[in-house]
Amino acid sequence: MTTEQAEALRGAAEEAGTVLTPLARSSFDSASGEARLCALFRVATLDGFGSFGRAELSAMGALAAYLELTQKGRLPLLKPPSAERAGASMLIDAATRRNLEIAEALSGGREGSLVAAVDRTLTAAGGRLLERRLAAPSLDLSEISARHDAVAHLVEARALAEALRAALRQVPDMDRALARIALDRGRPRDLATIRNGLAQARQIAGLLDAPPPGALTEARAALLGQEALLALLDTALDPEPPLLLRDGGTIAAGFDAELDAVRRLRDEGRGVIAAMQADLAQAAGITALKIRHNNVLGYFVEVPARHAERMLAAPLSETFIHRQTTANALRFTTLDLAQLETRMLNAGARALEIERRIFADLRAAVLAAAGPLGSAAAGLAEVDVAAALAEVAVEGGGAPFVANDCRLGGAAPRIRLLTGPNMAGKSTYLRQNALIALLAQAGSFVPAERAHIGLVSQLFSRVGAADDLARGRSTFMVEMVETAAILNRADARALVILDEIGRGTATWDGLSIAWAVLEHLHEVNRCRALFATHYHELTGLAGRLPGLANATVAVREWEGEVVFLHEVAEGAADRSYGVQVARLAGLPPSVVARARMILAELEQGPGAGGRGATADLMGELPLFSAAAARPAPPGPPAGAAAVAARVAEVEPDGLTPRAALDLVYELQRLLRG
């Protein structure tokens, strides 16, 4: 691989949010890869999994080599390889994902994205499944219909939906727990997660007792079974296991008799010693016999010195082994006491040893059922997604929104050329229809009274302006690269939304490019498209291209103000209202007034606003004239001189009220001329 190719791959990986790790060329050898995969899945050949080409074997082998390297032999729980069916999901390229803000907003982060807007899932696995479906909507009509049927069922059966969501709130992340257990990084609470997840799966399957429709049928089937494993985990695990196995207390009391005895010895040592003391005192017939402990002898039997002769003679000498004599007492041990002391000293370690053995057995039982457990986790995620999408459908829209129809293809033209002023909602209209198609194929209801969409094979979007300085691309270059990708790849079942193609260059260059792109979409790609533009000259193409129709976003002017109606109607806009929008944005009044003046001259001058008109106006309207930037102060009214002369003749002190009023009327007449 050349340096240029590596850099191109690195850029694509960064756009996808991933990190590349270089591997040796040998890791990509297809023959070695096949052998590595056979060893990984313990099969003699991969034929049972399907037919794979050399490139596929090379890629899979490299992935397996990377896992072996990074996980140091402890591989995660891997499913056998399966060939992805061509055309199984909607194709959405990186630029479209970014422009439509599917998983991440343009400002960065999840807030403001499509996922954030529709995610009402209650489980971690459900959230991941929803993101996967929005990232790759299905192209299988039966699969899409099954998902819609599941959502529709829960929209209608609200009591069932609420009960399911209440149960789902208690579902832990079984997938992650299973992955940690497979990597031998599992902790006691991971086993508890599997136990609790199976318990909730049984409860949810019970709620879906009547055969549910659509995707819920298969999900319910996956939730059933594994009763033996659930019973084992329920019996073996403590209800609230510790975080770490070394903390002890993972295994429930009563599950293992040896563990219970060791724990009793560990936790009830004093009681056991007291019981042994009583037994030994009775056997010796000495009530003063005591079992004591010090750091030198450990546990020992102590009797007063007056009983020395009796303790040292047979038969007691056969049981009590003399260890030490003091001034007032004799000290002995017994075989049972020595063994008890050893067991007590080792009881804690022994208890942990037994717990580790049982934990390993439970881990093995879980891994043996990894396939069904994975299916159960997937079934829970399926129920969660269906219930979440039903919740979104019931919520409906909150904020006021102007609804607009969108007809593309069939009896209607395939392409809509959308004109209208800035701020009127053209980009919103484009985005919402693209997202509606995406949501529908992901299995969700959509915000519409009625939607007949037809399968969309590819979704392309060229919206917004951004540069890529890291790769030496200007804003216009990025726009052209993304547009080229669309024109070279879109098929007849694609949905394309294009916003302001050609705006990053000179007016006539941009118009020419937009014109040619529109014709290519119509004649070559023959796909459905929404094309927003400020080049009103393009609206004339509707008379030449049978698959193209004009649409505009309606506005009204009221007392010099622009009112955006956000309504999409048939026809073309006659102007863009850019100067009015500039005024709304807060440009200085002098700049707005100057812009109005220049616009009026351009619209009326020779060439209808073309290059010739601009050149002709350069002398008449100097762009950097300070006088033009500042309005001239108003001059005196026409009758000001006559008013001044008449006022000079008046003696104010001699005027009566009536005469003063008559004078005011006279001055008004003089002022008007």
Secondary structure, 3 states (H helix, E strand, C coil): CCHHHHHHHHHHHHHCCCCCCCCCHHHHCHHHHHHHHHHHHCCCCCHHHCCCCHHHHHHHHHHHHHHHHHHCCCCCCCCCCCCCCCCCECEECHHHHHHHCCCCCCCCCCCCCHHHHHCCCCCHHHHHHHHHHHHCCECCHHHHHHHHHHHHHHHHCHHHHHHHHHHHCCCCCHHHHHHHHHCCCCCHHHHHHHHHHHHHHHHHHHHCCCCCCCHHHHHHHHHCCCHHHHHHHHHHECCCCCCCHHHCCCECCCCCHHHHHHHHHHHCHHHHHHHHHHHHHHHHCCCCCEEEEECCCEEEEEEEHHHHHHHHCCCHHHHCEEEEECCCEEEEECHHHHHHHHHHHHHHHHHHHHHHHHHHHHHHHHHHCHHHHHHHHHHHHHHHHHHHHHHHHHHCCCCCCCCCCCCCCCCCCCEEEEECCCCCCHHHHHHHHHHHHHHHHHCCCCCCCCCCCCCCCEEEEECCCCCEHHHCECHHHHHHHHHHHHHHHCCCCCEEEEECCCCCCCHHHHHHHHHHHHHHHHHHHCCEEEEECCCHHHHHHHHCCCCEEEEEEEEEEECCEEEEEEEEEECCCCCCCHHHHHHHHCCCHHHHHHHHHHHHHHHHCCCCCCHHHHHHHHHHCCCCCHHHHCCCCCCCCCCHHHHHHHHHHCCHHHCCHHHHHHHHHHHHHHHHC
